[in-house]
Amino acid sequence: MHVLLNGLPLFGNRLAKDLQHFSPKDKFLFYNTYYNKFDKLKFYLQAPFTDLFISMNGVSDKSGSLEKAFKTGKPIVMQWMGTDILLAHERSKKNALFTKYLDKATHFVDAPWMKNELNNLGLNAILVPFKWTEIRKEVLPYGRVQVATYIPESRSEFYGWKSVLKLATAFPDIPFFVMGANDLHGIIPENVRLLGWIDEKEFKRKLEQSAIFLRLPEHDGYSVSVMEALASGCEVLTTMPFEKGFCVKNDDEIMEAFLACLDKIYKLELYPNKEHITFANENYNREKVMSNYLQQLHGLLK
């Protein structure tokens, strides 16, 4: 099996390497056709010899790379992300949805709500997880309750900064660590610390130090950060209906859920939630995720 991947580099590179590791007899190549001219050329040259294409985006407009893949007549998989679905719905409302590739492709999603959202567009999506995370091995008690979240500067409101700010203001004795942003403007409470961009190792270390993780965007895919938080034993508040944690839709629900988290943490005597760690180990382990993904790909080629 010869597979070409393109689209989001972060997920595309990782998926290609994971698939190659678990199926060394096959070939999985990722090319950054969006931002690298040489990769685009390599993709075009490899396309005629490819058995299957994976786009690490749901593409609802025109694409030179997918046009090349489309002309080969080989199967195309679209691995949808949260933002892709928002764009597709916006284009659908404007009658600007480009369906040529959509009609040809097989659509993979990694969250149940994404499956429903694509079904509403008339696309039959298959639930196929592709993300995994390492599981916390050593479980030590927290020195104190602190909160972690991720807020990018460029889309702070979309990612729920106002709600995080309200929580931090309501609980001045609890430290809130905001990863991603160096400056969020306005008055920042003294218990809020902006950490800016940090690497993956430091991100996980901060999760292991935090009893609560907040993920409060207006819309989301199956967030790796939530997976990592559960694998670290955090209590999680999120706006999307994950299997574990608290799903919240407004500030009243957020405040109520936050209080419930605190109550739970104190009942656990400031220890991480072992139930969350076990759940992550059973559902987010690399071997299980990749085995299922490979099975899905082979099924498309039968």
PyMOL commands that set and color helices and strands:
alter all, ss='L'
color gray80, all
select helices_A, chain A and resi 9-22+37-49+64-72+82-93+100-104+112-119+153-155+161-170+200-209+224-231+251-267+274-283+286-301
alter helices_A, ss='H'
color red, helices_A
select strands_A, chain A and resi 2-7+27-30+52-56+76-79+106-109+125-127+147-150+176-179+192-196+212-215+235-238+246-247
alter strands_A, ss='S'
color yellow, strands_A
deselect
rebuild
show_as cartoon
